[in-house]
Amino acid sequence: MNTANENRLNFMKSELKKAQIEVSNNKSGREGVDFFIKANNGNSYKLFFKSIDFSTERSIKIPKQDLGELKENLLIGLVLLIDSEAKVLYLIPSTVFLNPNSIFKSNDVMLEHLSNWGINVFSNAIPELSKYALENMIDNL
């Protein structure tokens, strides 16, 4: 794993720990789940990790086959970098893709293994994304 990605992962783990959310690595090797997290109330979630550097990127793609079935307990942990610094952790329920919009997209192609989910990050999307910021999601976990 490269150093930049490691720093992003460490930022995510640190933010979750500050919020008193337990994080453990997925040792099973199942695709689509990088970590398991456990909230204060005992609720458990699967977490798929992604990051985006806002200075160079405006969207991310997640292969549908990697994420697997969309479920309430499957979250996308998205770290937003601004000026190459990890700034915000979003915990986005995978079920947002059930109702695609300008931010959360579905791209289906004939070859199923090329289909993906997309998250567009642009200035006007930040207010919508902010409801998934860690501090706004803690009470919903």
Secondary structure, DSSP 8 states (H G I E B T S, - for coil): --HHHHHHHHHHHHHHHHTT-EEEE--S--TT-SEEEE-TTS-EEEEEEEEEETTT-SEEEEEHHHH-S--TTEEEEEEEEETTEEEEEEEEEGGGGGS--SSEEEE--SSGGG-EEEEE--GGGHHHHHTTBHHHHGGG-
